[in-house]
Amino acid sequence: MAVVAAEGWRAHPHTVSPVWGTALTLAHLVAGSVWTGALIHVLRVARRWHGHPDRRGLTRLLVYDYSRLALVLVGLIVVTGTLDAVIMLPTPAALLATPYGLVLVAKLAGVLLVLGFARAARRRFRRSITAPSVPALGRGARAETLGLLSVLGIAALLVSTAPPAPVTAALAAPPPPIGATVPAGTLAGYTTVIATASAGQLLLRMTVPGRDDLGTTNTTTGRGGTSGQRSPDYRLSARVSTPEGASRTLAPRRCGPGCFTSPVDWRDGTNQVHLDISAPPWPAATAVLDIPWPPHPDTTVLPRTLAVMRAIPTMTVHQAVTSNYTGDPGPEIPLRFSGTDYLTAEPYKTGGGNPIALPAGPGVTELRLAFPQGIAIRLLLDQDSRILREEETTPNHLVTTTFEYPPTSR
């Protein structure tokens, strides 16, 4: 039993699911051990009683009792073995496409072969009840024993074979974007989320206060872009809602600290990505990102907007700043600026950001910008190229700004 317990602890399913994997493996091994041991015991007793006509009836009774026990044990072995396989295999295709899957197929084939031998032996046994001249045990029982030993050998090979990598196995680095990209950003509670959508895929970078896990060029937090605080264990579940109203669950893969990527079939229109994020000890939170598709790179809109804004002598901006966003950006503070003064503090003041222009309604253009410091900006522009609203996501802050212009600023 100590060996069985140790094997259940070190077997592959334990690494995937510590509770269920260990429990299934223990049940599987115990059932297999009892099945094999009981069969060997039956064969030894039958051999010892061989040649004693007065004990032939006892032999048949022994085999009959064993067959009932074997039926329960075989059912337990098949069920637990199948569940173990479900835990270990990331996809059905891995059953025939990986060494682990092929060894598992060999083990299942061996089990089926042994069941065939057992069925033949049971039929022979039934005939022996009505025909005492027919031996109760024959070559089928010995073949069943050899088959069981072979299955145990294959099982030993299986536990020493590396299991297939799960679909969500971590990548060494985030994949490069494919074609034009749509940036997006927000805060999920205290967690900063920067997204990059490109053809067929979504890249998500996250960070929490005291860390810089966005893969940025920011080095203000210390060596390696962090303050030395250990990276939290980021957990993410995600789904996408299409413009048609369909909802599909995504399968994010890790690509580094705070980094996840997932294949996505973007639909034309506004796709919504729903995120459930946890990064202990920070509170778990949710977020929703709008991903308009397809992207339309446009290098003319931003220069025109900058020229228009610099010509505005005065305006009022209503600005809200939060570092813990749960749907409310917080109270707005009215501030007066000239267009030139306002742009001085903006990362897009000299252009850049790989602008993506999108129609956002009658007379309104949406402009998406992204900068390597971990900044994502969403601008809404009126028909005169003035900024109506700005949402700026930076590490640990979400800044929401609405603009009020005097009538003469057109």
C-alpha positions as CSV (number, residue, x, y, z in Angstrom):
1,M,0.0,0.0,0.0
2,A,2.9,2.3,0.7
3,V,4.1,1.8,-2.9
4,V,0.7,2.4,-4.3
5,A,0.4,5.6,-2.3
6,A,3.8,6.8,-3.4
7,E,3.0,6.1,-7.0
8,G,-0.3,7.9,-6.8
9,W,1.6,11.0,-5.4
10,R,4.3,11.0,-8.1
11,A,2.1,10.0,-11.1
12,H,1.4,12.5,-13.8
13,P,-2.3,13.2,-13.0
14,H,-1.2,14.5,-9.5
15,T,0.7,17.3,-11.2
16,V,-2.4,18.3,-13.2
17,S,-5.0,17.9,-10.5
18,P,-3.5,17.3,-7.0
19,V,-6.7,16.2,-5.5
20,W,-8.6,14.3,-8.2
21,G,-5.5,13.2,-10.0
22,T,-4.1,11.5,-6.9
23,A,-7.5,10.0,-5.8
24,L,-8.1,8.5,-9.3
25,T,-4.6,7.1,-9.5
26,L,-4.8,5.5,-6.1
27,A,-8.2,3.9,-6.9
28,H,-6.9,2.8,-10.3
29,L,-3.7,1.2,-8.8
30,V,-5.5,-0.4,-5.8
31,A,-8.2,-2.0,-8.1
32,G,-5.5,-3.3,-10.5
33,S,-3.4,-4.7,-7.7
34,V,-6.4,-6.5,-6.1
35,W,-7.5,-7.8,-9.5
36,T,-4.0,-9.2,-10.3
37,G,-3.4,-10.5,-6.9
38,A,-6.7,-12.3,-6.7
39,L,-6.2,-13.9,-10.0
40,I,-2.8,-15.2,-9.1
41,H,-4.2,-16.5,-5.8
42,V,-7.0,-18.3,-7.7
43,L,-4.5,-19.9,-10.0
44,R,-2.3,-21.1,-7.2
45,V,-5.2,-22.6,-5.2
46,A,-6.6,-24.3,-8.4
47,R,-3.2,-25.7,-9.2
48,R,-2.8,-27.1,-5.6
49,W,-6.3,-28.6,-5.8
50,H,-5.7,-30.1,-9.2
51,G,-5.9,-33.9,-9.1
52,H,-8.3,-33.9,-6.1
53,P,-11.7,-34.8,-7.5
54,D,-13.4,-34.0,-4.2
55,R,-12.3,-30.3,-4.5
56,R,-13.3,-29.7,-8.1
57,G,-16.6,-28.2,-6.9
58,L,-14.7,-25.9,-4.6
59,T,-12.5,-24.8,-7.4
60,R,-15.5,-23.8,-9.5
61,L,-17.0,-22.0,-6.5
62,L,-13.7,-20.1,-6.0
63,V,-13.6,-19.1,-9.7
64,Y,-17.2,-18.0,-9.6
65,D,-16.6,-15.8,-6.6
66,Y,-13.5,-14.3,-8.2
67,S,-15.4,-13.5,-11.4
68,R,-17.9,-11.4,-9.5
69,L,-15.1,-9.6,-7.8
70,A,-13.3,-9.1,-11.0
71,L,-16.3,-7.6,-12.7
72,V,-16.4,-4.8,-10.1
73,L,-12.6,-4.3,-10.2
74,V,-12.5,-4.1,-14.0
75,G,-15.3,-1.5,-14.0
76,L,-13.4,0.6,-11.4
77,I,-10.1,0.2,-13.4
78,V,-11.7,1.3,-16.7
79,V,-13.6,4.2,-15.2
80,T,-10.6,5.6,-13.2
81,G,-8.2,5.0,-16.1
82,T,-10.5,6.8,-18.5
83,L,-10.8,9.8,-16.1
84,D,-7.1,9.9,-15.6
85,A,-6.7,10.1,-19.4
86,V,-9.2,12.9,-19.6
87,I,-7.2,14.8,-17.1
88,M,-3.9,14.4,-18.8
89,L,-4.8,14.8,-22.5
90,P,-5.3,18.4,-23.5
91,T,-7.2,17.5,-26.7
92,P,-8.6,14.2,-28.2
93,A,-6.0,14.5,-31.0
94,A,-3.2,14.1,-28.5
95,L,-4.3,10.5,-28.1
96,L,-2.7,9.6,-31.4
97,A,-0.3,12.5,-31.9
98,T,1.9,12.2,-28.8
99,P,4.1,9.5,-27.3
100,Y,2.1,9.6,-24.1
101,G,-1.2,9.2,-26.0
102,L,0.2,6.2,-28.0
103,V,1.4,4.4,-24.9
104,L,-2.0,5.1,-23.4
105,V,-3.7,3.5,-26.4
106,A,-1.4,0.5,-26.0
107,K,-2.5,0.2,-22.4
108,L,-6.2,0.4,-23.3
109,A,-5.7,-2.2,-26.0
110,G,-4.0,-4.5,-23.5
111,V,-6.9,-4.0,-21.1
112,L,-9.4,-4.9,-23.8
113,L,-7.4,-8.0,-24.8
114,V,-7.4,-9.1,-21.2
115,L,-11.1,-8.6,-21.0
116,G,-11.5,-10.8,-24.0
117,F,-9.5,-13.5,-22.4
118,A,-11.6,-13.2,-19.2
119,R,-14.8,-13.5,-21.2
120,A,-13.5,-16.7,-22.9
121,A,-12.5,-18.1,-19.5
122,R,-15.9,-17.3,-18.0
123,R,-17.6,-19.1,-20.9
124,R,-15.4,-22.1,-20.4
125,F,-16.2,-22.1,-16.7
126,R,-19.9,-22.0,-17.4
127,R,-19.6,-25.1,-19.7
128,S,-17.7,-26.9,-16.9
129,I,-20.6,-26.5,-14.6
130,T,-22.8,-28.7,-16.7
131,A,-20.0,-30.8,-18.2
132,P,-17.6,-31.8,-15.3
133,S,-15.2,-33.4,-17.8
134,V,-14.4,-29.9,-19.1
135,P,-11.6,-28.3,-17.0
136,A,-12.8,-25.2,-15.2
137,L,-9.6,-23.3,-15.9
138,G,-7.7,-23.6,-19.2
139,R,-5.3,-21.7,-21.2
140,G,-7.5,-18.6,-21.2
141,A,-6.9,-18.0,-17.5
142,R,-3.1,-18.2,-18.0
143,A,-3.4,-15.9,-21.0
144,E,-5.3,-13.5,-18.9
145,T,-2.6,-13.5,-16.3
146,L,0.1,-12.9,-18.9
147,G,-2.0,-10.1,-20.4
148,L,-2.4,-8.5,-17.0
149,L,1.3,-8.6,-16.4
150,S,1.8,-7.0,-19.9
151,V,-0.7,-4.2,-19.0
152,L,1.2,-3.5,-15.8
153,G,4.4,-3.2,-17.8
154,I,2.8,-0.8,-20.2
155,A,1.5,1.2,-17.2
156,A,5.0,1.4,-15.8
157,L,6.1,2.8,-19.2
158,L,3.2,5.2,-19.2
159,V,4.1,6.8,-15.8
160,S,7.7,7.4,-17.1
161,T,6.6,9.0,-20.4
162,A,6.3,12.8,-20.4
163,P,2.6,13.8,-20.8
164,P,1.6,16.1,-23.6
165,A,1.8,19.8,-22.8
166,P,-1.6,21.3,-22.1
167,V,-3.2,23.7,-24.5
168,T,-2.6,26.5,-21.9
169,A,1.1,25.8,-21.5
170,A,3.2,28.9,-21.1
171,L,4.9,30.4,-24.1
172,A,8.5,31.6,-23.7
173,A,7.5,35.1,-25.1
174,P,4.4,36.8,-26.5
175,P,3.8,36.1,-30.1
176,P,4.2,39.0,-32.6
177,P,1.1,40.7,-33.8
178,I,-0.3,39.8,-37.2
179,G,-0.9,42.8,-39.4
180,A,-2.6,46.0,-38.1
181,T,-3.5,46.1,-34.4
182,V,-6.2,47.5,-32.2
183,P,-4.9,48.6,-28.8
184,A,-7.2,48.8,-25.7
185,G,-6.6,49.4,-22.0
186,T,-8.4,49.6,-18.7
187,L,-8.1,48.8,-15.0
188,A,-9.6,45.7,-13.4
189,G,-9.6,46.9,-9.9
190,Y,-6.0,47.6,-9.1
191,T,-4.7,45.5,-12.1
192,T,-3.7,47.4,-15.2
193,V,-4.7,45.7,-18.5
194,I,-3.2,46.5,-21.8
195,A,-4.6,44.6,-24.8
196,T,-3.4,44.3,-28.4
197,A,-5.8,42.7,-30.9
198,S,-4.5,41.6,-34.2
199,A,-5.6,39.1,-36.9
200,G,-6.7,36.0,-35.2
201,Q,-5.2,36.7,-31.8
202,L,-5.4,38.7,-28.6
203,L,-2.4,39.7,-26.4
204,L,-3.1,40.8,-22.8
205,R,-0.4,42.3,-20.6
206,M,-1.1,43.0,-16.9
207,T,0.6,44.6,-14.0
208,V,-0.2,45.6,-10.4
209,P,1.1,48.3,-8.1
210,G,4.8,47.8,-7.3
211,R,5.4,45.8,-10.5
212,D,6.0,46.5,-14.2
213,D,4.9,43.3,-15.9
214,L,3.7,45.1,-19.1
215,G,6.9,44.4,-21.0
216,T,7.5,48.2,-21.3
217,T,10.5,50.4,-21.6
218,N,9.8,51.9,-18.2
219,T,12.7,51.5,-15.8
220,T,11.6,54.0,-13.1
221,T,10.6,51.2,-10.7
222,G,14.1,49.8,-10.5
223,R,16.2,47.1,-12.1
224,G,14.2,45.0,-14.6
225,G,11.3,47.4,-14.4
226,T,10.1,46.3,-11.0
227,S,10.6,47.3,-7.4
228,G,11.8,43.9,-6.4
229,Q,8.3,42.8,-5.4
230,R,7.5,39.3,-6.5
231,S,5.2,38.9,-9.5
232,P,1.8,37.7,-8.4
233,D,0.2,34.6,-9.7
234,Y,-2.0,36.1,-12.4
235,R,-5.1,34.1,-13.2
236,L,-7.4,34.9,-16.1
237,S,-10.6,33.6,-17.7
238,A,-11.9,35.4,-20.8
239,R,-14.7,35.3,-23.3
240,V,-15.6,37.4,-26.3
241,S,-19.0,38.7,-27.3
242,T,-19.4,39.3,-31.0
243,P,-21.5,42.0,-32.7
244,E,-24.0,39.3,-33.6
245,G,-24.6,38.5,-29.9
246,A,-22.7,35.2,-29.8
247,S,-20.4,34.5,-26.9
248,R,-17.3,32.3,-27.0
249,T,-15.0,31.3,-24.2
250,L,-11.3,32.0,-24.9
251,A,-8.4,29.8,-23.9
252,P,-5.6,32.1,-22.8
253,R,-2.0,30.8,-22.7
254,R,0.7,32.3,-20.4
255,C,3.5,34.1,-22.2
256,G,5.4,35.5,-19.2
257,P,4.6,37.3,-15.9
258,G,1.2,39.0,-16.4
259,C,1.2,38.0,-20.1
260,F,-1.6,36.0,-21.8
261,T,-2.4,35.3,-25.4
262,S,-5.4,33.6,-27.0
263,P,-6.6,32.9,-30.5
264,V,-9.8,34.9,-31.4
265,D,-12.0,35.0,-34.4
266,W,-12.7,38.7,-34.6
267,R,-16.0,39.7,-36.2
268,D,-16.6,42.9,-38.1
269,G,-18.0,45.5,-35.7
270,T,-17.4,46.0,-32.0
271,N,-16.3,42.8,-30.2
272,Q,-16.4,42.9,-26.4
273,V,-13.8,41.0,-24.4
274,H,-14.9,40.1,-20.9
275,L,-12.1,39.4,-18.4
276,D,-12.1,37.8,-14.9
277,I,-8.7,38.6,-13.3
278,S,-7.1,37.7,-10.1
279,A,-3.6,38.6,-8.9
280,P,-3.3,37.7,-5.2
281,P,-3.0,39.5,-2.8
282,W,-4.8,42.1,-4.9
283,P,-8.6,41.7,-5.1
284,A,-10.0,39.8,-8.0
285,A,-11.9,42.0,-10.5
286,T,-13.6,42.1,-13.9
287,A,-13.0,44.2,-17.0
288,V,-14.6,44.7,-20.4
289,L,-12.6,45.8,-23.4
290,D,-14.1,47.0,-26.7
291,I,-12.3,45.8,-29.8
292,P,-13.6,47.4,-33.0
293,W,-12.8,45.3,-36.0
294,P,-11.3,45.5,-38.6
295,P,-8.5,48.1,-37.8
296,H,-7.9,51.0,-40.2
297,P,-4.5,52.5,-39.8
298,D,-4.6,56.2,-40.5
299,T,-1.7,58.6,-40.1
300,T,-3.6,61.7,-41.2
301,V,-6.1,62.0,-38.4
302,L,-3.7,62.6,-35.4
303,P,-1.6,65.4,-37.1
304,R,-4.8,67.2,-38.0
305,T,-6.2,66.9,-34.5
306,L,-2.9,68.2,-33.0
307,A,-3.0,71.2,-35.3
308,V,-6.7,72.0,-34.4
309,M,-6.1,71.5,-30.6
310,R,-3.0,73.8,-30.6
311,A,-5.1,76.6,-32.2
312,I,-7.7,76.5,-29.3
313,P,-6.9,79.4,-26.9
314,T,-8.9,78.1,-23.9
315,M,-11.0,75.2,-23.0
316,T,-12.3,73.4,-19.9
317,V,-11.4,69.7,-19.3
318,H,-13.2,67.6,-16.8
319,Q,-10.8,65.0,-15.6
320,A,-11.2,61.9,-13.3
321,V,-8.3,59.7,-12.2
322,T,-8.5,56.4,-10.5
323,S,-6.1,53.6,-9.5
324,N,-8.9,51.2,-8.6
325,Y,-11.5,51.0,-11.3
326,T,-14.6,49.1,-10.8
327,G,-16.9,50.9,-13.3
328,D,-16.8,54.4,-11.8
329,P,-13.9,56.6,-12.9
330,G,-14.4,58.8,-9.8
331,P,-15.3,62.5,-9.4
332,E,-14.4,64.8,-12.2
333,I,-12.2,67.9,-11.6
334,P,-12.7,70.9,-14.0
335,L,-9.5,72.4,-15.2
336,R,-8.8,75.2,-17.7
337,F,-6.1,74.9,-20.4
338,S,-5.2,76.2,-23.7
339,G,-4.9,73.4,-26.3
340,T,-1.2,73.8,-26.5
341,D,-0.7,73.5,-22.7
342,Y,-2.9,70.4,-22.5
343,L,-1.0,68.6,-25.2
344,T,2.3,69.3,-23.5
345,A,1.7,66.4,-21.0
346,E,0.3,64.0,-23.6
347,P,2.4,61.1,-25.0
348,Y,0.9,61.7,-28.4
349,K,1.9,65.4,-28.5
350,T,4.5,64.7,-31.3
351,G,2.5,62.0,-33.0
352,G,3.3,58.3,-33.0
353,G,1.2,55.6,-31.3
354,N,0.4,53.7,-34.5
355,P,-3.0,55.4,-34.8
356,I,-6.1,53.4,-35.7
357,A,-9.1,55.4,-36.9
358,L,-12.6,54.0,-36.6
359,P,-16.1,55.4,-37.1
360,A,-17.8,55.8,-33.8
361,G,-21.1,57.4,-34.8
362,P,-22.5,60.3,-36.8
363,G,-19.8,62.9,-37.0
364,V,-17.6,61.1,-34.5
365,T,-14.2,59.4,-35.1
366,E,-12.5,57.1,-32.7
367,L,-8.7,57.1,-32.6
368,R,-6.8,54.3,-30.8
369,L,-3.1,54.8,-29.8
370,A,-0.5,52.7,-28.0
371,F,2.9,53.6,-26.7
372,P,5.7,51.3,-25.4
373,Q,5.5,52.8,-21.9
374,G,2.5,50.6,-21.3
375,I,0.0,53.3,-22.3
376,A,-3.2,52.8,-24.3
377,I,-5.3,55.8,-25.4
378,R,-8.8,56.1,-26.8
379,L,-9.8,59.4,-28.3
380,L,-13.2,60.4,-29.5
381,L,-13.0,63.3,-32.1
382,D,-15.8,65.5,-33.5
383,Q,-16.2,66.4,-37.1
384,D,-13.8,69.4,-36.6
385,S,-11.1,67.0,-35.3
386,R,-11.4,68.3,-31.7
387,I,-11.1,65.9,-28.8
388,L,-14.4,65.2,-27.2
389,R,-13.3,62.5,-24.8
390,E,-10.0,60.8,-23.9
391,E,-9.5,57.6,-22.0
392,E,-5.9,57.0,-21.1
393,T,-4.7,53.8,-19.4
394,T,-1.2,54.0,-17.9
395,P,0.5,51.6,-15.4
396,N,-1.7,51.8,-12.3
397,H,-4.0,54.6,-13.4
398,L,-7.0,55.2,-15.6
399,V,-7.5,58.9,-16.6
400,T,-10.9,59.9,-18.1
401,T,-11.2,63.3,-19.6
402,T,-14.1,65.1,-21.3
403,F,-13.7,68.4,-23.1
404,E,-15.8,71.6,-23.1
405,Y,-15.1,74.2,-25.7
406,P,-16.3,77.8,-25.8
407,P,-18.5,78.6,-28.9
408,T,-15.7,80.5,-30.6
409,S,-13.2,77.6,-30.5
410,R,-14.3,76.1,-33.8
